[in-house]
Amino acid sequence: MEKVRAQVELNAIAPLFLTRALAPRLHARTKIARITSRMGSIGDNSSGGYYGYRMSKAAPNAAGVSLARDLKPRGVAVVILHPGAVRTEMTGGQGMIEAKESVRGLLQRIDGLQLETTGRLLHQNGEVLPW
């Protein structure tokens, strides 16, 4: 229980509180990028398992959509991003792409973000992911 709680606090609650703290400084044309995971997608869960991690990533996806709706009238756009299966310590080096490739894709998605596309869940490669 404690591990799941810690994952939710770190992956879901902390980023929301950070956005709330920065809210007074957000102005029209501001972009917010929320890094999450495809594992938070309910529609894309074909393998099950990883309960705490999946739950802790589904919550920021939901928060990201709510933020997109709430901040759009202020001209602030929000994108929810999956970095891809990156070769890191977390994946035991078994990811499909290097960190530099992931970052390039993430920056392209952020650069391309517009108010008309706010609130989408995107893979770093540009693919729109299911919720």
For each residue, the residues with C-beta under 8 A, 3 or more apart:
1: 4 5
2: 5 6
3: 6 7 52
4: 1 7 8 51 52 55 56
5: 1 2 8 9
6: 2 3 9 10
7: 3 4 10 11 52 53 55 56
8: 4 5 11 12 13 52 55 56 59
9: 5 6 12 13 14
10: 6 7 13 14 56
11: 7 8 14 15 36 53 56 57 59 60
12: 8 9 15 16 56 57 59 60 63
13: 8 9 10 16 17 59
14: 9 10 11 17 18
15: 11 12 18 19 34 60 63
16: 12 13 19 20 60 63 67
17: 13 14 20 21
18: 14 15 21 22
19: 15 16 22 23 32 67
20: 16 17 23
21: 17 18
22: 18 19 25 26
23: 19 20 26
24:
25: 22
26: 22 23 30 32 71 74 76
27: 30 74 75 76
28: 74 75 76
29: 75
30: 26 27 75 76 77
31: 76 77 78 79 110 113
32: 19 26 67 71 76 77 78 79
33: 78 79 81 106 109 110 113
34: 15 60 63 64 67 78 79 80 81
35: 81 83 106
36: 11 40 57 60 61 64 80 81 82 121
37: 40 53 57 82 83
38: 41 44 82 123 129
39: 45 50 53 54 57
40: 36 37 54 56 57 58 59 60 61
41: 38 44 45 58 61 121 129 130 131
42: 45 58 130 131
43: 130 131
44: 38 41 129 130
45: 39 41 42 48 54
46:
47:
48: 45
49: 54
50: 39 53 54
51: 4 54 55
52: 3 4 7 8 55 56
53: 7 11 37 39 50 56 57
54: 39 40 45 49 50 51 57 58
55: 4 7 8 51 52 58 59
56: 4 7 8 10 11 12 40 52 53 59 60
57: 11 12 36 37 39 40 53 54 60 61
58: 40 41 42 54 55 61 62
59: 8 11 12 13 40 55 56 62 63
60: 11 12 15 16 34 36 40 56 57 63 64 80
61: 36 40 41 57 58 64 65 80 121 131
62: 58 59 65 66
63: 12 15 16 34 59 60 66 67
64: 34 36 60 61 67 68 78 79 80 119 121
65: 61 62 68 69 80 119 131
66: 62 63 69 70
67: 16 19 32 34 63 64 70 71 78
68: 64 65 71 72 77 78 118 119
69: 65 66 72 119
70: 66 67 73
71: 26 32 67 68 74 76 77 78 118
72: 68 69 75 76 77 115 118 119
73: 70
74: 26 27 28 71
75: 27 28 29 30 72 115
76: 26 27 28 30 31 32 71 72 118
77: 30 31 32 68 71 72 113 114 115 117 118
78: 31 32 33 34 64 67 68 71 118 119
79: 31 32 33 34 64 109 110 113 117 118 119 120 122
80: 34 36 60 61 64 65 119 120 121 122
81: 33 34 35 36 106 109 110 121 122 123 124
82: 36 37 38 121 122 123 124 129
83: 35 37 86 102 103 105 106 124
84: 95 96 97 101 102 105 123 124 125
85: 91 94 95 96 97
86: 83 91 95 96 97 98 99 102
87: 91 93 94 95 96 97 98 99
88: 91 93 95 99
89: 92 93
90:
91: 85 86 87 88 94 95
92: 89
93: 87 88 89
94: 85 87 91
95: 84 85 86 87 88 91
96: 84 85 86 87
97: 84 85 86 87 101 102
98: 86 87 101 102
99: 86 87 88 102 103
100: 103 104
101: 84 97 98 104 105
102: 83 84 86 97 98 99 105 106 124
103: 83 99 100 106 107
104: 100 101 107 108
105: 83 84 101 102 108 109 123 124 125 126
106: 33 35 81 83 102 103 109 110 124
107: 103 104 110 111
108: 104 105 111 112 124 126
109: 33 79 81 105 106 112 113 122 124 126
110: 31 33 79 81 106 107 113
111: 107 108
112: 108 109 117
113: 31 33 77 79 109 110 117 118
114: 77 117 118
115: 72 75 77 118
116:
117: 77 79 112 113 114 120
118: 68 71 72 76 77 78 79 113 114 115
119: 64 65 68 69 72 78 79 80
120: 79 80 117 128
121: 36 41 61 64 80 81 82 128 129 130 131
122: 79 80 81 82 109 126 127 128 129
123: 38 81 82 84 105 126 127 128 129
124: 81 82 83 84 102 105 106 108 109
125: 84 105
126: 105 108 109 122 123
127: 122 123
128: 120 121 122 123
129: 38 41 44 82 121 122 123
130: 41 42 43 44 121
131: 41 42 43 61 65 121
